[in-house]
C-alpha cells in the first residue's frame, strides 16, 4: 500500500483508507510552510497572481509550486513532501543559516564600505578644526590685551561716579531716618507695641511645644525609676531639660543609711540573711532574720529584715494574716532605740502602704501623720498624707495639706495636680485648670496619672477650650486612654471597641426583643412611680449637668437588686430576672431616667470598657432630644433600643417642650469570659 503517491508534480496516484490520515497531515504541513514562505521570503507577486487568478489563466497551486522550486532539496525538480522533511528535519538549521548568510552578504559588504568612507571624512574634518583653533587662539590673545586696557579705564570712571552717589545717598538716609522717627512718635508707638505682642505669641507657642516634648521625655525618665526635677522658678522655660534633671537627680540620690553602730558589728550576719531574701528564698530568709531578732532584740535592721520577709511571704501565700503581722513588725522597728532616720522613713512608709492595701485607711492616716510629725521638712510625706485624706473622702483636710506643701514648695508638681483635682471636685473649674496643667507639665513622680489628664481635659471642655483634646491625645499617647474618644480608666485590654452597637453584634438579641416587646409595660410602671412616689426619682449627683433637671430611679446597682425599688415596678423587675448579662453586671446599673426640657449633659465618659449601655425609649418628644456618642448623633424612638459603649465620650441635649423618659440597661461586654464576669471588682 502506497503511503504517498504521485510523480514529480505531487499528484495522487492512489489512496487507501489506512493512509488517509498521513496524507492529511502532509497537506496541512505544506499549507503551513507555504504560508511562512510566502510571508517571510516574499515568494509571491500578489498582484500578478491575483490578476491571473481572475482570468483563470493559471492555477494558484502551480504558481506556488514554481516559486517553491528553489527549495528543491532532493533534486527532483520540484518542492514536495521529501523536500519538506529535509527542511523540518536534521538539516533544517544548517540550510536556513546558509541561506540567511547568503541573503545578508551583499548588504553587509555595502555597509562596511559606507562606514570606511565616513571614517575618512571625520578624519579630514578633525584636521581642519585643529588648524582653525590655532588661528583663533592667536586672535584672542591680541583682543584680550586691548579689552584689559579698556576695562581698567571704565573701572576708574565707575569708582569716581559711585563716590559722588554715596555722598548724595548719605544725605537722603539722614533725612529718611528723621522722618521715620517723627512718624513713629506721632503714632504713640503703635508699631512697636504690635511687634512686642507678636513676639510674645511666638514665645508662648514655643514654650507650649517644649512642654509637650518634655512631658514625653519625662515619661521615659520615669520608666528608668529616677524622678525628674521640678521646674526652676528662675528658668525661662516651664520645664528644665529632662536630660539635665536625670543627671542632677541621679547625683542627689543617696543610698539610705540603715545601720546603727551596733548593726555595723553584725553586718556580715545581716547581709547573709538579706542575700537569702533577695534570692527569693523567703522561708529561709524569714528563719534567718527570726534567729537574728531573738539573738539581737535591739537590732533595728534585723527587725526590719524580719518585717520585709513577712511581707514577702504574705504576698507569696496571699495571706492577709501574715501581712498584718508584717505591718506590726514594721511598727516595732520605729519603737527601738537608736534607729537611723532613713530606716524609720522606710518602715513607716511601707507600713502605711500595706495598711492601705488591706483597706485600713484610718490606720494608714495615723501612720502618715506620725511620719509628718517626725520629718516636718519633708514635703513628700505631706503629699502622702494628703492622699491618705483623699482616700477616706476628706477633701477638706487634703486641701489644707496641699496648700501647706505649695507654700513651702511652690513648684511641687505632685501637690499641684492633687490640689487641682480637689478644686475641680468643688466645681471650681477655672481655678483647677492651671494647677492640673502645671502639675502635669512638671513631670514630677506621681503626676503621670490618667485621672489628672481626664480631669484637666474635662475642665477645659467645660470652659469651651478645644485644648482639651490635646491633653486627651497626650493621655492616649502615654497609655492612659484606649483612644482620644474612649477615656474610661478601669479597662480590660483587647475588648472590641466601637461607639455604637447593634443587637446582633452584642449577641443579646433576646434581651433586646424582650425590652422592645414589653416597652409599654415598662413605661406604664415607670409613669406610675412618677405620679405616686416622685421621691424615688433622685437627682443626678455626679456633676454631669451643665444645666437643667435630670433624675433617675435605680432598680439594680453593681449587680445588686434594690428590693424596695422593685416592689414599685414588679413586672419590670420580673422581666429582667431572666437576663443575667444585665442583672449580674457588677459594673453597671438598671434604671429609669427622666430628663426635663432645657437640660444639657456635659461631654463625659463612663468608668469602664467592660459594659455596654442600652437605652429603651419610653416617652420621647417628637423633636429636641438627641445624644452624641463619639462623633455621631442619634435620637431615641419609643419602643426601640439604642445600644452604645459609654466608655466613649457622649453628650445629651434636651431642648424639647416636654419631658423625656427612657429605661437604661447596662450589660457585660459580650467578649468578657464567664471567669472575668465573676471576678472583676464592682464599679
SULHU-V330437 format. One record per pair of residues at least 6 apart in sequence whose ideal C-beta (glycine too) atoms are under 6 Angstrom apart, sorted by the first residue. I is the first residue (numbers start at 0). GAP is how many residues later the second one is. Records with the same first field share a line. If there is no record, write none. Layout:
BEGIN
I: GAP ; GAP
END
This chain:
BEGIN
0: 15
1: 12
2: 16 ; 19
3: 77
4: 7 ; 8 ; 9
5: 6 ; 7
7: 68 ; 69 ; 70
9: 70
25: 55
28: 55
36: 6
37: 6
42: 24
48: 14
51: 6
52: 7
67: 11
68: 9
70: 8 ; 12
71: 7 ; 11
72: 10 ; 13
73: 8
206: 31
209: 27
210: 27 ; 28 ; 230
213: 25 ; 28
216: 25
217: 10 ; 24 ; 225
218: 259
220: 7 ; 21 ; 25
225: 20 ; 23 ; 24
226: 22 ; 218
227: 17 ; 215
228: 16 ; 19 ; 20
229: 181 ; 183 ; 212 ; 214
230: 7 ; 8 ; 9 ; 180 ; 211
231: 8
237: 203
238: 202
255: 86
256: 83 ; 85
257: 43 ; 85
258: 42
259: 78 ; 80
262: 36 ; 38
269: 31
272: 12 ; 15 ; 16 ; 32
275: 8 ; 9 ; 12
276: 8 ; 32
281: 30 ; 31 ; 34
284: 24
285: 23
288: 16 ; 17 ; 20
291: 10
292: 9 ; 10 ; 13
295: 6
299: 33 ; 36 ; 39 ; 43
302: 29 ; 30
303: 29 ; 39 ; 43
305: 23
306: 19 ; 22 ; 23
309: 12 ; 15 ; 16 ; 19
310: 15
312: 9
313: 8 ; 9 ; 12
326: 24 ; 27
329: 17 ; 20 ; 21
330: 20
332: 14
333: 10 ; 13
347: 19 ; 23
350: 16
351: 12 ; 15 ; 16
354: 8 ; 9
355: 8
360: 30 ; 31
363: 24
364: 23
367: 16 ; 17 ; 20
370: 10
371: 9 ; 10 ; 13
374: 6
378: 26 ; 29 ; 30
381: 19 ; 23
382: 31 ; 32
384: 16
385: 12 ; 15 ; 16 ; 32
388: 8 ; 9
389: 8
394: 27
398: 23
401: 13 ; 16 ; 17
404: 7 ; 10
405: 9
412: 26 ; 29 ; 31 ; 34
413: 30 ; 32 ; 33
415: 19 ; 22 ; 23
416: 19 ; 22 ; 30 ; 35
418: 16
419: 12 ; 15 ; 16
420: 34
422: 8 ; 9
423: 8 ; 31 ; 35
428: 30 ; 33
431: 27
432: 26
435: 16 ; 20
438: 8
439: 7 ; 12
449: 30 ; 39
452: 18 ; 22 ; 27
455: 15
456: 11 ; 14 ; 15
459: 7 ; 8
460: 7 ; 142
471: 12
472: 11
474: 6
475: 7 ; 8
480: 6
484: 145 ; 163 ; 164
485: 11 ; 161 ; 162
486: 118
487: 117 ; 118 ; 119 ; 120 ; 121 ; 159
489: 117 ; 118 ; 193
490: 118
491: 118
494: 114 ; 174 ; 176
495: 175
498: 130 ; 131 ; 145 ; 146 ; 149
499: 144
500: 111 ; 142
502: 6 ; 9
505: 164
506: 163
507: 73 ; 159
510: 68
511: 129
514: 101 ; 126
515: 123 ; 125
517: 57
518: 97 ; 120
520: 50
521: 50 ; 141
522: 95
524: 44 ; 47
525: 66
528: 7 ; 39
535: 17
536: 14 ; 16
538: 12
539: 10
543: 57 ; 58 ; 60
544: 56
545: 54 ; 56
546: 53
547: 50 ; 51
548: 47
549: 45 ; 49
550: 43
551: 39 ; 41
552: 38 ; 39
553: 35 ; 37
554: 7 ; 10 ; 11 ; 35
555: 27 ; 34
556: 32
557: 28 ; 124
558: 25 ; 27
565: 7
575: 6 ; 7
580: 86 ; 87
581: 83 ; 85
584: 26 ; 81 ; 82 ; 83
585: 96
586: 21 ; 23 ; 24 ; 96
587: 23 ; 78
588: 77
589: 75
590: 73
591: 71
592: 69 ; 71
593: 65 ; 67
594: 59 ; 65
595: 63
596: 57 ; 59
598: 55
599: 53
600: 51
602: 46 ; 48
604: 42 ; 44
605: 40 ; 41
606: 76
607: 75
608: 38
609: 59
610: 55
611: 31 ; 33 ; 55
612: 31 ; 33 ; 53
613: 27 ; 29 ; 51
614: 27 ; 47
615: 25 ; 47
616: 19 ; 20 ; 21 ; 23 ; 45
617: 43 ; 44 ; 45
618: 42
619: 16 ; 18 ; 40
620: 35 ; 37
623: 31 ; 32
624: 29 ; 31 ; 35
625: 7 ; 9 ; 27
626: 7 ; 25
627: 23
628: 15 ; 19 ; 21
629: 18
653: 6
667: 9
END
